[in-house]
Amino acid sequence: MNRPLFYVAALTSVLALGCGAGLDMNARAGRPTGASARAAAEERREAAQRAEGSTDERAPAAKETTAARGPGDYVAYRFSGSFTKRPLLLTQRVIAREGDVLVVDMTLEGDKETEALRVRMSDAPGRRGEILSAAWIDAGAERPATLAAYDAMMAKTTLAADENEEVLGSEAVNVEVGGAPITCEKTSFRVRIGKRKATLHTLTSDGFAWGDVGGEITAEDGRVLYRAELIDRGHAAAAQQRPSEAAGDAAPRPATVAQSDYED
């Protein structure tokens, strides 16, 4: 099963921020996901090229090769908004690589509880982010878990739209996380959640191996219903602690918050 990081319960095809790898905002928003999304984006670029009669200079960047992940690589995402009482922190860390398969420890921290799963996921082209197996981590020991348990944990980080009414547009933006910029495409959608109309913004990058970079759903009155942010990424030796534990269990270390014109 393929679950990019921000996996969200699907609607017709939605914004799924999850981490079967990364954060797939597509599923939640009702827009095409995976290869279909890339194909649609490529069609738009080619149409723009034909209309302008010149080559789109951004096209090469969209096709850049995604860097391989290895032991010690990690990312941290924060989920907030009215959909949850307290912000959630999802940390993913690669602990081993076996060919095209990654072994990743995933920890979801809420206000009162912490859940930890060790998953094996494919990193092969065309299958990147597909979850192959999962196990609970209790006091450093593994015990069997189902893929449904993984889905249930990821579902806590999601908000599903009921309908994607319209694509409002897209633009290139830069997001800085962990001291390095990520070139992203920000796409906006008009969506409906229940009877409430809202606007969905997604941040995606073909060159970011962990999945989508972020996303936000805002109601017409300006209330933030859902926000997913990539707040930290990098590499640390296996002996080092997770980003949220660097300053102890009671005091998570400040994360490097993404800075971009996305906030605008």
BAFI-3210 file (N, C-alpha, C; in Angstrom, 3 decimals, decimal comma, padded with zeros to 6 digits):
// residues 264
n [1|2|3|4|5|6|7|8|9|10|11|12|13|14|15|16|17|18|19|20|21|22|23|24|25|26|27|28|29|30|31|32|33|34|35|36|37|38|39|40|41|42|43|44|45|46|47|48|49|50|51|52|53|54|55|56|57|58|59|60|61|62|63|64|65|66|67|68|69|70|71|72|73|74|75|76|77|78|79|80|81|82|83|84|85|86|87|88|89|90|91|92|93|94|95|96|97|98|99|100|101|102|103|104|105|106|107|108|109|110|111|112|113|114|115|116|117|118|119|120|121|122|123|124|125|126|127|128|129|130|131|132|133|134|135|136|137|138|139|140|141|142|143|144|145|146|147|148|149|150|151|152|153|154|155|156|157|158|159|160|161|162|163|164|165|166|167|168|169|170|171|172|173|174|175|176|177|178|179|180|181|182|183|184|185|186|187|188|189|190|191|192|193|194|195|196|197|198|199|200|201|202|203|204|205|206|207|208|209|210|211|212|213|214|215|216|217|218|219|220|221|222|223|224|225|226|227|228|229|230|231|232|233|234|235|236|237|238|239|240|241|242|243|244|245|246|247|248|249|250|251|252|253|254|255|256|257|258|259|260|261|262|263|264]
n.u [000,837|000,516|001,623|002,262|003,903|002,058|-000,455|-003,767|-007,162|-008,894|-010,762|-012,476|-010,078|-007,637|-005,895|-003,310|-001,455|000,866|002,994|003,823|005,684|005,894|004,307|001,344|-000,505|-002,293|-004,378|-006,122|-007,132|-008,571|-007,375|-005,463|-003,214|000,227|001,690|-000,238|-000,665|001,821|001,889|-000,213|000,799|002,983|001,713|000,522|002,793|003,862|001,808|001,966|004,457|003,988|002,175|003,707|005,725|008,282|010,878|010,064|011,714|011,612|011,107|013,334|014,054|011,845|012,180|014,353|016,527|015,464|017,057|018,667|017,636|019,174|020,495|020,079|019,070|016,443|013,139|010,835|007,513|004,932|001,587|-001,276|-004,071|-007,677|-008,606|-007,416|-006,901|-004,461|-001,237|000,386|003,305|005,165|007,710|010,143|012,576|015,278|016,570|017,815|018,911|017,984|018,848|016,452|014,690|013,578|014,067|012,196|011,768|008,919|007,454|004,757|003,785|001,608|-000,454|-000,837|-000,035|002,272|003,032|004,747|006,052|007,744|008,497|008,707|009,489|009,108|011,621|011,971|011,982|008,853|007,570|008,007|007,648|005,738|004,236|005,432|005,498|004,791|005,606|005,024|006,823|007,958|009,461|011,918|011,718|010,316|006,983|004,471|002,534|-000,253|-000,873|-003,080|-002,927|-000,883|-002,139|-004,170|-002,719|-001,582|-003,902|-004,634|-003,314|-004,582|-006,979|-009,840|-011,120|-014,395|-015,077|-013,449|-013,644|-012,534|-009,551|-007,455|-005,048|-001,416|001,980|005,532|007,501|009,870|010,994|012,518|014,146|015,812|018,105|018,513|017,225|014,104|012,809|009,582|006,249|003,457|000,124|-003,242|-006,567|-010,134|-012,174|-014,551|-015,659|-017,703|-020,448|-019,052|-017,192|-013,855|-010,319|-007,685|-004,221|-001,330|002,028|004,424|007,193|009,131|011,720|011,996|012,474|010,896|008,221|005,271|005,727|004,251|001,044|-002,187|-005,453|-007,911|-010,707|-013,475|-013,806|-011,286|-010,277|-007,964|-008,222|-006,708|-003,266|-000,190|003,195|006,542|009,016|011,595|014,574|017,193|020,329|021,484|023,603|023,031|023,148|022,352|019,608|016,094|014,681|012,701|013,524|015,883|016,302|015,437|012,720|010,707|011,025|010,943|013,272|013,611|012,264|013,514|011,824|010,051|010,696|009,131|007,544|005,169|003,758|002,676]
n.v [-001,170|002,193|004,990|008,222|010,701|012,529|011,119|011,080|010,378|009,145|010,953|011,502|011,492|012,334|014,739|013,341|013,366|011,621|009,100|006,887|007,306|009,976|013,002|013,027|015,203|015,121|013,180|014,040|016,323|015,794|015,716|014,487|011,800|010,747|009,210|010,098|012,724|013,844|013,459|015,094|017,568|017,703|017,809|020,319|021,929|021,405|022,397|025,073|025,640|025,269|027,303|029,551|029,218|028,564|027,005|025,803|026,947|025,909|023,245|021,317|021,266|020,100|017,534|016,558|014,171|012,234|012,246|009,453|007,903|007,128|005,237|007,086|009,385|011,736|013,152|015,638|016,371|018,713|018,818|020,756|022,918|023,357|020,783|019,133|018,842|019,391|020,241|017,840|015,805|014,269|012,080|010,704|008,304|006,865|003,722|001,603|000,287|-001,894|-002,799|-001,856|-001,360|000,370|000,613|002,115|004,095|005,343|007,879|009,131|011,844|013,079|015,073|013,553|010,967|008,688|007,089|004,455|003,069|000,613|000,481|-001,218|-000,046|000,433|001,811|001,901|003,063|004,103|002,650|003,954|004,673|002,786|000,825|-002,075|-003,756|-003,703|-002,968|-002,716|-000,660|-001,244|-000,228|-000,509|-003,023|-005,102|-005,819|-007,655|-005,874|-004,695|-003,572|-002,049|-000,923|000,872|002,567|003,559|005,026|007,003|008,219|009,890|012,182|013,542|015,314|015,009|016,260|016,703|017,215|018,225|021,133|022,941|023,833|026,382|027,513|027,576|027,992|028,648|028,219|028,804|026,868|026,902|024,633|023,212|024,621|024,542|025,227|024,199|023,677|024,209|023,418|025,294|024,664|025,614|024,908|024,939|023,651|021,483|020,846|018,930|020,976|023,215|025,616|025,813|026,609|024,886|024,538|023,182|021,993|020,762|018,759|017,387|016,570|015,915|013,391|012,400|012,841|014,918|018,410|020,159|021,485|023,109|023,780|026,129|027,799|029,780|031,918|032,405|030,735|028,292|025,094|022,857|022,108|021,151|020,839|020,730|020,637|020,015|018,466|016,201|014,629|012,236|010,470|007,049|006,727|009,098|011,119|011,265|014,079|015,259|014,546|015,589|017,402|016,117|014,139|015,720|018,187|018,971|019,740|022,954|023,145|023,510|025,746|025,815|028,317|030,361|031,811|030,671|031,131|033,594]
n.w [000,000|-000,779|000,845|001,036|003,093|004,530|004,908|004,066|004,728|001,998|-000,482|-003,230|-004,435|-002,736|-000,600|000,624|003,270|004,427|005,661|004,176|003,169|002,632|002,633|001,515|000,055|-001,914|-001,934|000,045|-001,003|-003,187|-005,620|-008,484|-007,693|-007,100|-009,914|-011,738|-010,974|-011,492|-014,226|-015,017|-014,256|-015,957|-018,404|-018,188|-018,150|-020,690|-022,271|-021,646|-022,694|-025,417|-025,830|-025,287|-027,026|-026,415|-024,389|-021,187|-018,469|-015,975|-016,166|-016,208|-013,479|-012,332|-013,078|-011,788|-010,226|-007,464|-004,363|-002,823|000,211|003,373|006,234|009,211|008,062|008,456|009,018|010,216|010,904|011,605|012,702|012,799|013,705|013,689|013,571|015,381|018,912|020,104|018,756|016,633|016,388|013,972|013,449|011,310|010,804|009,104|009,702|008,589|005,441|002,916|000,083|-002,173|-000,187|002,670|006,187|008,523|011,391|012,846|014,659|016,419|018,173|020,564|022,732|025,054|024,532|022,946|019,961|018,337|015,424|013,483|010,210|007,078|003,995|000,479|-001,635|-004,221|-007,623|-008,828|-006,895|-004,617|-001,213|-000,691|001,728|003,202|005,448|009,011|012,467|015,954|018,262|021,366|024,215|022,931|021,816|019,234|018,186|016,447|013,998|012,113|008,713|008,820|011,323|010,964|009,104|010,745|012,626|011,002|010,114|012,126|011,652|009,699|007,615|005,843|002,815|001,443|-001,132|-004,088|-005,585|-007,440|-009,202|-008,330|-009,064|-009,564|-008,409|-008,342|-005,469|-002,792|-000,089|003,005|004,964|007,649|007,041|004,311|001,036|-000,499|-003,591|-004,524|-005,730|-005,318|-005,006|-005,325|-004,230|-004,435|-002,035|-000,379|002,870|004,541|004,961|004,713|002,926|001,700|001,314|-000,093|000,145|-001,275|-000,956|-002,999|-004,139|-006,592|-006,202|-003,540|-001,369|000,735|000,389|000,187|000,926|002,500|003,639|003,733|004,964|004,804|006,144|004,852|006,579|007,425|009,353|010,340|009,419|009,033|009,086|007,789|008,306|007,247|009,462|010,168|008,927|008,006|008,829|011,106|013,347|014,244|016,986|018,013|019,290|018,419|016,602|018,283|020,803|021,504|023,540|025,752|027,235|028,335|027,256|024,212|021,609|020,048|016,823|013,480|011,824|008,788|006,389|004,135|001,197|001,304|003,636|003,139]
ca.u [000,000|001,351|001,221|003,303|003,898|000,865|-001,526|-005,068|-008,245|-009,179|-012,103|-012,402|-008,666|-007,413|-004,630|-002,928|-000,206|001,142|004,381|004,253|006,878|005,964|003,100|000,676|-001,640|-003,177|-005,548|-007,086|-007,716|-009,376|-006,681|-004,760|-002,059|001,303|002,059|-001,243|-000,433|003,009|001,527|-001,037|001,688|003,792|000,837|000,363|004,048|003,989|000,831|002,498|005,563|003,428|001,545|004,737|006,634|009,637|011,045|009,841|012,992|011,432|010,899|014,422|014,029|010,771|012,577|015,599|016,491|015,278|018,213|018,390|017,696|019,980|020,449|020,386|018,255|015,178|012,301|009,830|006,369|003,993|000,213|-002,036|-005,335|-008,825|-008,946|-006,800|-006,868|-003,076|-000,386|000,993|004,634|005,474|009,129|010,493|014,028|015,749|017,535|018,536|018,534|018,225|018,582|015,425|013,755|014,017|013,482|011,985|011,064|007,975|006,931|003,730|003,673|000,500|-000,423|-000,796|000,473|003,238|002,962|005,945|006,006|008,886|007,928|009,556|008,847|009,861|012,207|012,237|011,242|007,536|006,939|008,536|006,681|004,799|004,496|005,476|005,167|004,875|005,722|005,034|008,073|007,695|010,691|013,002|011,434|009,275|005,898|003,767|001,460|-000,843|-000,844|-004,224|-002,457|-000,152|-003,133|-004,878|-001,836|-001,471|-005,194|-004,714|-002,647|-005,221|-008,330|-010,277|-012,132|-015,468|-015,151|-012,525|-014,509|-011,864|-008,137|-007,376|-003,800|-000,182|003,129|006,779|007,915|011,014|010,788|013,799|014,020|017,108|019,205|018,634|015,947|013,443|012,000|008,276|005,106|002,318|-001,111|-004,408|-007,822|-011,337|-012,691|-015,679|-015,554|-019,064|-021,154|-018,166|-016,276|-012,514|-009,254|-006,580|-002,931|-000,375|003,416|005,000|008,503|009,526|013,049|012,007|012,227|009,995|006,818|004,890|006,436|003,319|-000,280|-003,057|-006,852|-008,409|-012,119|-013,744|-013,662|-009,875|-009,894|-007,127|-008,793|-005,660|-001,968|000,902|004,438|007,849|009,717|013,005|015,076|018,641|020,980|022,094|024,097|022,022|023,221|021,741|018,183|015,193|014,589|011,844|014,067|017,222|016,429|014,794|011,333|009,781|011,276|011,416|014,097|012,940|012,485|013,814|010,565|010,197|010,471|008,865|006,463|003,939|003,044|001,948]
ca.v [000,000|003,373|006,089|009,219|011,027|013,074|010,320|011,496|009,549|009,586|011,244|011,013|011,341|013,486|015,226|012,404|013,649|010,549|008,860|005,613|007,876|011,345|013,641|013,129|016,079|014,940|012,402|014,785|017,438|015,366|015,905|013,268|011,504|009,962|009,365|010,879|014,132|014,273|013,516|016,287|018,728|017,717|018,274|021,764|022,568|021,308|023,307|026,426|025,769|025,446|028,616|030,578|028,986|028,451|025,961|026,193|026,785|025,181|021,823|020,454|021,129|019,183|016,182|016,208|012,880|012,257|011,689|008,240|008,031|006,099|005,229|008,364|010,454|011,886|014,328|015,840|017,156|019,141|018,936|021,609|023,397|023,027|019,357|018,448|019,671|019,790|019,908|016,510|015,765|012,984|011,970|009,508|008,154|005,642|003,011|000,616|000,185|-003,224|-002,653|-000,861|-001,336|001,147|000,332|003,460|004,247|006,448|008,183|010,165|012,361|013,970|015,727|012,607|009,651|008,564|005,812|004,229|001,924|000,389|000,005|-001,501|000,575|000,393|003,060|001,653|003,943|003,597|002,068|004,689|004,968|001,680|000,151|-003,522|-004,394|-002,784|-003,578|-001,761|-000,602|-001,079|-000,307|-000,957|-004,341|-005,105|-006,806|-007,581|-004,903|-004,815|-002,345|-001,266|-000,157|002,001|003,479|004,203|006,028|008,105|008,886|010,907|013,394|013,940|015,860|014,738|017,109|015,906|017,455|019,193|021,824|023,691|024,179|027,835|027,922|027,082|028,876|028,134|028,865|028,188|026,593|026,612|023,742|022,648|025,400|024,382|025,487|023,184|024,296|023,542|023,944|025,544|024,586|025,968|024,286|025,246|022,361|021,511|019,929|018,978|022,082|024,372|025,811|026,127|026,637|023,977|024,832|022,084|022,239|019,519|018,865|016,107|016,194|015,661|011,953|012,009|013,053|016,311|019,292|020,744|021,798|023,836|023,952|027,307|028,079|031,093|032,950|032,519|029,755|027,200|023,798|021,823|022,569|020,174|021,567|020,086|021,549|019,659|017,360|016,148|013,331|012,099|009,119|006,220|006,864|010,347|011,027|011,826|015,526|015,670|014,107|016,130|018,139|015,370|013,803|016,756|019,455|018,778|020,855|023,779|022,658|024,517|025,925|026,173|029,709|030,473|032,713|029,919|031,775|034,719]
ca.w [000,000|-000,938|001,698|001,093|004,537|005,100|004,350|004,522|004,264|000,647|-000,945|-004,584|-004,733|-001,904|-000,095|001,628|003,910|005,327|005,382|003,664|002,714|002,931|003,011|000,238|000,219|-003,054|-001,632|000,807|-001,710|-004,307|-006,879|-008,877|-006,863|-007,670|-011,317|-012,449|-010,661|-012,238|-015,639|-015,212|-014,171|-017,172|-019,483|-018,045|-018,564|-022,138|-022,863|-021,480|-023,638|-026,758|-025,895|-025,276|-028,136|-025,873|-023,385|-019,799|-017,777|-014,732|-016,428|-015,747|-012,027|-011,979|-013,430|-011,134|-009,563|-006,028|-003,663|-002,062|001,656|004,006|007,698|009,853|007,482|009,182|008,805|011,255|010,452|012,642|012,247|013,704|013,167|014,530|013,479|016,513|020,123|020,325|017,605|016,603|015,778|013,347|013,106|010,562|010,743|008,456|010,545|007,769|004,025|002,377|-001,345|-002,449|000,945|003,819|007,494|009,055|012,657|012,782|015,983|016,448|019,528|020,831|024,039|026,161|024,179|021,855|019,267|017,531|014,525|012,597|008,955|005,925|002,844|-000,769|-002,115|-005,638|-008,523|-009,152|-005,703|-003,471|-000,168|-000,477|003,001|003,012|006,721|010,151|013,789|017,046|019,027|022,794|025,006|022,070|021,241|018,214|018,222|015,163|013,763|010,780|007,926|009,284|012,482|010,381|008,543|011,848|013,207|010,063|009,985|013,171|011,171|008,449|007,517|004,469|002,194|000,861|-002,568|-004,683|-006,537|-008,493|-009,071|-008,395|-009,699|-008,962|-008,554|-007,784|-004,228|-002,113|001,326|003,638|006,118|008,017|006,481|002,858|000,369|-001,305|-004,626|-004,485|-006,465|-004,446|-005,769|-004,521|-004,648|-003,676|-001,589|000,545|003,994|005,036|004,303|004,770|001,818|002,186|000,319|000,199|-000,478|-001,117|-001,341|-003,476|-004,777|-007,175|-005,744|-002,100|-001,284|001,813|000,052|000,083|001,862|003,447|003,130|004,659|004,600|005,509|005,909|004,275|007,605|007,766|010,366|009,838|009,773|008,971|008,598|007,864|008,052|007,380|010,366|010,312|008,109|008,093|009,013|012,420|013,619|014,893|018,435|018,408|019,540|017,433|016,722|019,371|022,074|021,664|024,786|026,824|026,995|028,764|026,566|022,834|021,173|019,041|015,466|012,471|011,121|007,386|006,050|002,712|000,860|001,505|004,722|002,605]
c.u [000,880|000,825|002,336|003,273|002,622|-000,285|-002,845|-006,123|-008,678|-010,600|-012,009|-010,958|-008,048|-006,006|-004,090|-001,584|000,106|002,526|004,624|005,554|006,823|004,615|002,301|-000,593|-002,659|-004,467|-006,562|-007,772|-008,566|-008,708|-005,929|-003,539|-000,990|001,588|001,055|-001,058|000,757|002,698|000,705|-000,174|002,527|002,966|000,667|001,612|004,198|003,016|001,334|003,631|005,034|002,829|002,581|005,710|008,073|009,657|010,816|011,097|012,842|011,327|012,047|014,390|012,978|011,165|013,855|015,446|016,351|016,456|017,813|018,514|018,498|019,883|020,881|019,592|016,920|014,440|011,327|008,752|005,494|002,614|-000,582|-003,292|-006,483|-009,187|-008,365|-006,711|-005,467|-002,271|000,221|002,345|004,896|006,924|009,366|012,010|014,393|016,790|018,309|018,034|018,931|017,886|017,606|014,389|014,365|013,328|013,411|011,235|010,206|007,367|005,946|003,511|002,519|000,646|-000,210|-000,225|001,430|003,108|004,207|005,796|007,319|008,320|009,021|008,825|009,743|010,402|012,550|011,426|009,899|006,812|007,361|007,422|005,685|005,170|004,381|005,105|005,333|004,981|005,699|006,404|007,723|008,985|011,835|012,774|010,292|008,212|005,053|002,673|000,950|-000,677|-002,010|-003,836|-001,674|-001,130|-003,839|-004,021|-001,732|-002,773|-005,355|-004,090|-003,365|-006,592|-008,758|-011,316|-013,175|-015,569|-014,105|-013,282|-013,764|-010,391|-008,019|-006,099|-002,593|000,947|004,348|007,133|009,144|010,710|012,137|013,571|015,385|018,265|019,387|017,268|015,428|012,581|010,691|007,291|003,958|001,069|-002,286|-005,676|-008,970|-011,979|-013,889|-015,472|-016,898|-019,814|-020,275|-017,253|-014,923|-011,542|-008,125|-005,340|-002,021|001,003|004,033|006,344|008,905|010,879|013,135|011,559|011,155|008,518|006,514|005,548|005,485|001,969|-001,123|-004,461|-007,406|-009,859|-012,287|-013,573|-012,217|-009,390|-009,092|-007,703|-007,710|-004,368|-000,936|002,176|005,642|008,684|011,188|013,345|016,582|019,151|021,640|022,526|023,039|022,001|022,558|020,239|017,387|015,091|013,785|012,409|015,410|017,414|015,734|013,323|010,379|009,942|011,830|012,208|013,356|013,267|012,818|012,583|010,811|009,888|010,267|007,774|005,140|003,098|002,227|000,600]
c.v [001,230|004,516|007,109|009,807|011,563|012,317|010,777|010,576|010,050|010,073|010,740|010,756|012,398|013,771|014,269|012,728|012,474|010,198|007,503|006,019|009,286|011,867|013,838|013,925|015,828|014,236|013,226|015,845|017,036|015,629|014,645|013,057|010,792|010,284|010,218|012,362|014,654|014,393|014,766|017,540|018,849|018,221|019,785|022,493|022,559|022,259|024,749|026,671|026,017|026,838|029,726|030,434|028,882|027,379|026,513|025,906|025,997|023,679|020,944|020,237|020,120|017,743|015,736|014,919|013,038|011,571|010,465|008,517|006,882|006,191|006,576|009,526|010,531|013,130|014,423|016,762|017,523|019,323|019,744|022,096|022,931|021,544|018,558|019,379|020,209|019,453|018,515|016,607|014,366|012,989|010,651|009,442|006,821|004,985|001,953|000,696|-001,185|-003,203|-001,521|-000,781|-000,557|000,642|001,679|003,409|005,503|006,654|009,335|010,583|013,345|014,573|014,735|011,247|009,713|007,167|005,664|002,950|001,838|-000,222|-000,295|-000,951|000,515|001,777|002,922|002,621|003,321|002,982|002,822|005,027|003,861|000,920|-001,358|-004,282|-003,370|-003,574|-002,465|-001,791|-000,296|-001,291|-000,885|-002,296|-004,237|-006,152|-006,598|-006,512|-005,102|-003,499|-001,448|-000,410|001,061|003,035|004,256|005,282|007,240|008,895|009,989|012,227|013,995|014,565|015,702|015,738|016,206|016,082|018,482|019,880|022,459|023,884|025,685|028,333|027,360|028,062|028,213|028,933|028,144|028,047|026,234|025,809|023,149|023,354|025,270|024,588|024,269|023,929|023,523|024,167|024,078|025,557|024,846|025,362|024,876|023,909|022,571|020,453|019,967|020,043|023,324|024,433|026,258|026,167|025,728|024,435|023,634|022,534|020,911|019,781|017,493|015,633|015,885|014,226|011,564|012,204|014,530|017,138|019,905|021,007|022,479|023,910|025,077|027,561|029,489|032,220|033,118|031,521|028,622|025,883|022,743|022,445|021,462|020,892|020,651|021,031|021,204|018,508|017,345|014,736|013,325|010,662|008,361|006,405|008,142|010,190|011,599|013,321|015,969|015,327|014,743|016,871|017,424|015,156|014,943|018,056|019,224|019,983|021,666|023,272|023,828|024,681|026,385|027,649|029,809|031,483|031,968|030,574|032,955|034,302]
c.w [000,000|-000,090|001,797|002,503|005,084|004,506|004,928|003,967|002,910|000,495|-002,348|-004,939|-003,875|-001,495|000,925|002,190|004,769|005,130|004,842|003,143|003,102|003,136|001,778|000,397|-000,890|-002,667|-000,902|-000,003|-002,873|-005,624|-007,224|-007,999|-007,665|-009,116|-012,076|-012,193|-011,445|-013,720|-015,935|-015,187|-015,441|-018,361|-019,424|-018,508|-020,082|-022,834|-022,782|-022,472|-025,050|-026,919|-025,990|-026,435|-027,682|-024,814|-021,993|-019,006|-016,482|-014,935|-015,956|-014,240|-011,607|-012,237|-012,719|-010,335|-008,057|-005,347|-002,840|-000,568|002,248|005,514|008,285|009,287|008,217|008,718|009,974|010,705|011,653|012,006|013,265|013,004|014,040|014,494|014,651|017,711|020,381|019,074|017,755|015,921|015,258|012,896|012,385|010,433|010,101|009,356|009,764|006,337|003,529|000,895|-001,591|-001,333|002,103|005,079|008,211|010,377|012,571|014,159|015,901|017,894|019,624|022,209|025,172|025,807|023,004|021,269|018,399|016,716|013,759|011,320|007,945|004,720|001,623|-001,100|-003,596|-006,492|-008,897|-007,974|-004,441|-002,479|000,088|000,791|002,818|004,285|007,834|011,450|014,832|017,730|020,470|023,565|024,184|021,414|020,237|018,527|016,973|015,142|012,346|010,025|008,310|010,492|012,012|009,839|009,650|012,490|012,296|009,938|011,021|012,724|009,966|008,624|006,065|004,009|001,557|-000,651|-002,975|-005,804|-007,700|-008,183|-009,291|-009,065|-008,985|-009,245|-007,925|-006,536|-003,680|-000,633|001,931|004,914|006,409|007,356|004,984|002,207|-000,389|-002,314|-004,745|-005,466|-005,475|-005,317|-004,841|-005,123|-003,833|-003,325|-000,674|001,603|004,710|004,252|004,206|003,557|002,360|001,020|000,788|-000,552|-000,247|-001,585|-001,736|-004,147|-005,293|-006,652|-004,268|-001,850|-000,272|001,482|-000,079|001,185|002,879|002,819|004,186|004,092|005,456|005,127|005,353|005,288|008,074|008,801|009,740|010,339|009,880|008,457|008,821|007,454|008,189|008,233|010,563|009,379|008,250|008,244|010,383|012,612|014,398|016,396|018,921|018,549|018,381|017,638|017,935|020,742|022,393|022,971|025,931|026,545|027,315|027,996|025,179|022,367|020,128|017,646|014,554|011,597|009,699|007,190|004,549|002,463|000,899|002,595|004,228|002,061]
res [m|n|r|p|l|f|y|v|a|a|l|t|s|v|l|a|l|g|c|g|a|g|l|d|m|n|a|r|a|g|r|p|t|g|a|s|a|r|a|a|a|e|e|r|r|e|a|a|q|r|a|e|g|s|t|d|e|r|a|p|a|a|k|e|t|t|a|a|r|g|p|g|d|y|v|a|y|r|f|s|g|s|f|t|k|r|p|l|l|l|t|q|r|v|i|a|r|e|g|d|v|l|v|v|d|m|t|l|e|g|d|k|e|t|e|a|l|r|v|r|m|s|d|a|p|g|r|r|g|e|i|l|s|a|a|w|i|d|a|g|a|e|r|p|a|t|l|a|a|y|d|a|m|m|a|k|t|t|l|a|a|d|e|n|e|e|v|l|g|s|e|a|v|n|v|e|v|g|g|a|p|i|t|c|e|k|t|s|f|r|v|r|i|g|k|r|k|a|t|l|h|t|l|t|s|d|g|f|a|w|g|d|v|g|g|e|i|t|a|e|d|g|r|v|l|y|r|a|e|l|i|d|r|g|h|a|a|a|a|q|q|r|p|s|e|a|a|g|d|a|a|p|r|p|a|t|v|a|q|s|d|y|e|d]
***
